[in-house]
Amino acid sequence: MKFLALKFLQDSSKAACAADISMVEYPSQRPTNYSGMHVSSFFGLTKIIDYQLKNGAMADSKGRDGKSPLSISAENGHEAVVNLLLARDDVDADSKDSDGRTPLSLAAEYGREGVVKLFLLQDVDVNVKGKVYDQTPLSLAVEYGHEAVVKLFLARDDVDADSKDLDGQTPLSCAAKYGHEAVVKLFLARDDVDADSKDSNGQTPLSYAAKYGREAVVKLFLVRDDVDADSKDSNGQTPLSYAAKYGCEAVVKLFLARDDVDADSKDEDGQTPLSYAAKHGQETVVKLFLARDDVNADPKDSNDRTPLLWAATNGHEAVVKLFLARDDVDADSKDEDGQTPLSCAAEYGHEAVVKLFLARDDVDADSKDSNDRTPLLWAASNGHEAVVKLFLVRDDVDADSKDSNGQTPLSHAAKYGCEAVVELFLTRDDVDADSEDSDDRTPFSLAPNN
């Protein structure tokens, strides 16, 4: 049996075929150009490997991805095979694959504690960085939450516990991002780790924990004096802004309970945490902000867009209702392009939201933006038939109004091939089917087929 196995594995074409079938997940990874040694290492066949080596097999051959048999065995946690290969002079314990990962890096990434221990006894680079994201073995162990492996690295004096990857993120940032609470505690207990470090985007570990709703981790940072609970990143966004944006209600409450956090701060675009919550339809979070006296319910960002306008644009009906129920919110405010919340809702075809605005006396159903485009024209341009119907049944809407180019809602519907909407206009007596724009073009001439 041993002879048959060896004969098969010594046949390079058969071994490569076996590897392509059993060792890779995606077709794009084929062919692997793996050898019989790679196959044996993948399955942890220590005795077969020993027999292969005694019969002249190359101990340190590399596949197309640059992985050696040692890399394969380390990645899959085969301690006995790793031991066997590390004992050889013709095996590079620190070889790199095409992504710059060493066997130690792979063992750390996959949480192979026993294998990591074996490498840490060797003269290998414990701070080696991969080619893609500049992650160290410690960073990789942290990303996947391998607490036991992280402890092994942190117990060493030659491991940089606060190294930065390609994006400037430290292992602590990574642990905070993925919510590995126990791992975060390990780093926060150290003097050589900056608990408030900023990455290339100015985001801190707390920012990441808030962004991804890691409540327990956020609490760990908020009890510290060396962490700025209201730090701003390169875009001016705070941890609270991120928590609001992604609807992390419990985390938002933690920040709002503090005196050192500005609940109404503005980022570089002039958007507040409330703006982000409204834009992304985070109803429960919006309620938290609207219940506060220190939050402006109707702020304008750098484009003069209010939280209500953002909610309307994205069709968040429940959030729109919250704003429309207030006396301190302008339901008909205009942004820098002259568009109102109604106009934006019509443009994107949010029928239910359009109805909310049309039911109000303080909203101009036929307002014009800076290009003289009405909500009806926007709805027609984008083929929103149901919304167009809502406007056409009203007496206060001009069905044949012209924009700054002299084009009517019919012209726009025709231009963009919105056949059903075109038919709605052609059945009306108050619409000129042959109206000409500023370039003497009729709706018919603007149609795609003409």
VENJOSUL-V690178 format. One record per backbone hydrogen bond with DSSP energy under -1.0 kcal/mol. NH is the residue of the N-H (numbers start at 1). CO is the residue of the C=O. Records with the same first field share a line. If there is no record, write none. Layout:
NH=CO + CO
This chain:
5=1
6=2
7=3
8=4
9=5
10=6
15=11
16=12
17=13
18=14
19=15
20=16
21=17
22=18
23=19
29=26
30=27
39=35
40=36
41=37
42=38
43=39
45=40
46=44
49=45
50=46
51=47
52=48
53=49
54=50
56=53
57=52
63=67
64=32
66=63
72=68
73=69
74=70
75=71
76=72
77=74
78=73
79=77
82=78
83=79
84=80
85=81
86=82
87=83
88=85
95=92
97=101
98=65
100=97
106=102
107=103
108=104
109=105
110=106
111=108
112=107
113=111
116=112
117=113
118=114
119=115
120=116
122=119
124=122
130=135
131=99
140=136
141=137
142=138
143=139
144=140
145=142
146=141
147=145
150=146
151=147
152=148
153=149
154=150
155=151
156=153
165=169
166=133
168=165
174=170
175=171
176=172
177=173
178=174
180=175
181=179
184=180
185=181
186=182
187=183
188=184
189=185
190=187
197=194
199=203
200=167
202=199
208=204
209=205
210=206
211=207
212=208
213=210
214=209
215=213
218=214
219=215
220=216
221=217
222=218
223=219
224=221
231=228
233=237
234=201
236=233
242=238
243=239
244=240
245=241
246=242
247=244
248=243
249=247
252=248
253=249
254=250
255=251
256=252
257=253
258=255
265=262
267=271
268=235
270=267
276=272
277=273
278=274
279=275
280=276
281=278
282=277
283=281
286=282
287=283
288=284
289=285
290=286
291=287
292=289
301=305
302=269
304=301
310=306
311=307
312=308
313=309
314=310
315=312
316=311
317=315
320=316
321=317
322=318
323=319
324=320
325=321
326=323
333=330
335=339
336=303
338=335
344=340
345=341
346=342
347=343
348=344
349=346
350=345
351=349
354=350
355=351
356=352
357=353
358=354
359=355
360=357
367=364
369=373
370=337
372=369
378=374
379=375
380=376
381=377
382=378
383=380
384=379
385=383
388=384
389=385
390=386
391=387
392=388
393=389
394=391
401=398
403=407
404=371
406=403
412=408
413=409
414=410
415=411
416=412
417=414
418=413
419=417
422=418
423=419
424=420
425=421
426=422
428=425
435=432
437=441
438=405
440=437
446=442
450=447
